[in-house]
Amino acid sequence: MIDTLQTVGTFNPIFGYIKVNDAIGEITNLTQSTLQPIIYGILVLLAFTIAFIAIALVVTSQNRYAQQ
């Protein structure tokens, strides 16, 4: 059951936030190889943000259309 929860949890944006936060905490020197996972994680979080905004816009649009 724990493995299943971890697999499902990887699709959660909070998991990505924690992963990026931990990676930032472990940085001892700034190089391309240490920044690459952080940049990737931030891009994934931005993608989740854009997806949630798009979903909210669609729902809002549908609600406005249904009220007319």
C-alpha positions as CSV (number, residue, x, y, z in Angstrom):
1,M,0.0,0.0,0.0
2,I,2.8,2.4,0.8
3,D,4.4,1.9,-2.6
4,T,1.1,2.6,-4.3
5,L,0.7,5.8,-2.3
6,Q,4.2,6.9,-3.2
7,T,3.5,6.3,-6.9
8,V,0.3,8.3,-6.7
9,G,2.0,11.0,-4.7
10,T,4.5,11.7,-7.4
11,F,1.8,13.2,-9.6
12,N,1.0,15.7,-6.8
13,P,2.5,19.2,-7.2
14,I,3.4,19.1,-3.5
15,F,5.7,16.2,-4.1
16,G,7.6,18.3,-6.7
17,Y,7.8,21.3,-4.3
18,I,9.2,19.1,-1.5
19,K,11.7,17.5,-4.0
20,V,12.9,20.9,-5.2
21,N,13.1,22.3,-1.7
22,D,15.2,19.4,-0.6
23,A,17.5,19.7,-3.6
24,I,18.0,23.4,-2.8
25,G,18.9,22.5,0.8
26,E,21.5,20.1,-0.4
27,I,23.4,22.5,-2.7
28,T,26.9,23.2,-1.6
29,N,28.1,24.8,-4.9
30,L,26.3,26.2,-7.9
31,T,27.0,24.3,-11.1
32,Q,24.9,23.3,-14.1
33,S,24.6,19.8,-12.8
34,T,23.3,20.9,-9.4
35,L,20.8,23.4,-10.8
36,Q,19.4,21.2,-13.5
37,P,17.1,19.1,-11.3
38,I,15.9,22.3,-9.5
39,I,15.1,24.1,-12.8
40,Y,13.3,20.9,-14.1
41,G,11.3,20.7,-10.9
42,I,10.3,24.4,-11.1
43,L,9.2,23.9,-14.7
44,V,7.0,21.0,-13.6
45,L,5.4,23.1,-10.9
46,L,4.8,25.9,-13.4
47,A,3.2,23.3,-15.7
48,F,0.8,22.2,-12.9
49,T,0.0,25.9,-12.2
50,I,-0.8,26.5,-15.9
51,A,-3.0,23.4,-16.0
52,F,-4.9,24.4,-12.8
53,I,-5.5,27.9,-14.2
54,A,-6.7,26.5,-17.5
55,I,-9.1,24.1,-15.7
56,A,-10.4,27.0,-13.6
57,L,-10.9,29.1,-16.7
58,V,-12.8,26.3,-18.5
59,V,-15.1,25.7,-15.4
60,T,-15.7,29.4,-15.1
61,S,-16.6,29.7,-18.7
62,Q,-18.9,26.7,-18.5
63,N,-20.7,28.2,-15.5
64,R,-21.2,31.5,-17.3
65,Y,-22.5,29.8,-20.4
66,A,-24.9,27.6,-18.4
67,Q,-26.3,30.7,-16.6
68,Q,-27.3,32.4,-19.9
